[in-house]
Every structure is written in structure tokens, then in C-alpha cells.
Amino acid sequence: MKKIITLSLIVISSTLFTACTGSGIDIGKQTPSFQNGVKDGCATANGEYTKNSHAFNNDEEYHNGWFHGRKKCNPADSKR
């Protein structure tokens, strides 16, 4: 019985921890503005500073996408 409880706790814990990984954002279902922000943020993370300043300052979707892309494509994060 103790083995069953221990195994159940391990399975439940691993399921919970894997649910916490990833951004939870499906890029395919986001607005074109968000997708443009992701592309520019990703380019920035890879060393080519790219940002539409007007959209970054005035469009929340682009702004959020830019940060998402920068984080997603950051080479330092992929080494962890």
C-alpha cells in the first residue's frame, strides 16, 4: 500500500511540474501584431536588434509578443 501511495505522489508531482513548463501561449492563435512582435523579439535575442518602436509603445499585442519572442529565442535560456 505504501508503494502505491508513493508511486501515486510521484506521478501526480511530475504531472504538476510538467504543466508549469512552457509559456502557455499558442503563437498560431495570436494576432498578427503579436506574431510580428514575436519575430522582432526573437531577432533581437539572436543579436539583431529589431523593434517597431511605434507598435511597441502603442500596441499591447506587439509589446507582449516582442518580450515573448525575446525570451523564447534567448540563446542563454536554451543552454539551461
HUURDA-V873564 format. One line per field, one symbol per residue. burial: # if it has 24 or more other ideal C-beta (glycine too) atoms within 12 Angstrom, else .. A space follows every 10 residues. Layout:
burial->???
//
This chain:
burial->.......... .......... ......#... ...####### ##.##....# #...##.... .######### .##.......
//
